[in-house]
Amino acid sequence: ILEVRTVSEGGVLAIKGVKSQYYISMNRTGLLQGKKIYNENCNFKEIFLENYFNAYSSVKWSTNGKEMFIALSQKGRPLRGKKTRREHVASHFIPMKCREEERTGV
């Protein structure tokens, strides 16, 4: 379960694992990492797509002027941001609300 927190106006947010307490972070090469301490590499822009999915691009990093997105392979492994585009299905997510007991594990 991931927790999405608003960081600033304009759809900028941070994504944190509820169980691990690690933030999702992207470095300048587009590699996704987990960080215990929040920093500016943990900021992502939420983009609402026409197909009712959401995509998340790094606020800080881009490659050749193109946004780098959080994306997962079919096996659930993170893809390098340099290889991702807004149109790729691998970068499309549906946020869902969860019950309090699911978040706390009670």
C-alpha atoms as one frame of an Amber mdcrd trajectory, in Angstrom:
protein
   0.000   0.000   0.000   1.342   3.408  -0.996   0.394   6.696   0.606   0.224
   9.762  -1.641   0.901  13.106   0.054   0.523  16.558  -1.441   3.791  18.491
  -1.214   2.869  21.760  -2.941   0.310  23.301  -5.275   0.090  22.261  -8.890
  -0.245  18.521  -8.320   3.208  17.992  -6.784   3.238  15.046  -4.422   5.368
  12.456  -2.647   4.643   8.715  -2.562   5.508   6.719   0.552   5.245   3.014
   1.354   2.972   2.547   4.382   4.784  -0.550   5.677   8.381   0.320   4.718
   8.102   4.071   5.424  10.327   4.697   2.365   9.615   7.434  -0.200   9.772
   6.688  -3.931  12.624   8.702  -5.411  14.007   9.119  -8.950  17.629  10.017
  -9.643  18.918  11.945 -12.667  19.316   8.779 -14.762  15.677   7.825 -14.123
  16.381   5.030 -11.641  13.631   4.552  -9.053  14.862   4.135  -5.487  13.464
   4.044  -1.979  14.606   6.815   0.387  14.038   6.820   4.136  14.431  10.613
   4.290  12.309  12.828   2.023  14.209  15.054  -0.440  13.468  16.933  -3.680
  14.061  13.763  -5.759  10.884  12.387  -4.122   8.645  15.025  -5.765   6.401
  13.870  -8.592   3.815  15.658 -10.687   0.430  13.927 -10.901  -0.989  13.946
 -14.424  -4.618  13.014 -15.073  -4.912  11.110 -18.356  -7.859  10.918 -20.763
  -8.346   7.193 -19.993  -9.035   7.966 -16.288  -5.611   6.717 -15.207  -2.915
   8.826 -13.542   0.767   9.137 -14.423   3.542  10.468 -12.187   6.546  12.320
 -13.618   9.637  13.524 -11.807   9.470  17.225 -10.948  13.246  17.607 -10.837
  14.508  15.391 -13.641  13.873  15.130 -17.372  15.928  13.756 -20.242  16.354
  15.795 -23.433  13.363  17.891 -22.378  11.120  14.824 -21.997   9.465  13.937
 -18.708  10.509  10.768 -16.874   7.655   8.724 -15.398   7.227   6.144 -12.666
   6.546   2.880 -14.529   6.427  -0.825 -13.725   7.109  -3.805 -15.999   4.610
  -6.649 -16.372   6.573  -8.461 -13.647   6.202  -5.472 -11.298   9.791  -4.300
 -11.616  10.514  -0.569 -11.912  11.443   0.712 -15.365  14.131   3.336 -15.849
  12.504   6.752 -16.291  14.482   7.514 -19.457  12.599   4.745 -21.249   9.113
   5.832 -20.172   6.516   8.030 -21.810   3.101   9.310 -20.777   1.478   7.054
 -23.407   3.053   3.830 -22.078   0.597   1.592 -20.236   3.410   0.763 -17.788
   3.193   4.330 -16.444  -0.617   4.335 -15.931  -1.941   3.949 -12.387  -5.333
   4.068 -10.669  -5.203   5.508  -7.145  -7.598   3.827  -4.741  -8.696   4.684
  -1.233  -8.141   1.992   1.356  -9.683   1.358   4.721  -7.770   2.358   7.852
  -7.323  -1.270   8.948  -5.645  -2.075   5.597  -3.120   0.698   6.173  -2.359
  -0.172   9.772  -2.445  -3.944   9.335  -4.966  -4.382  12.169
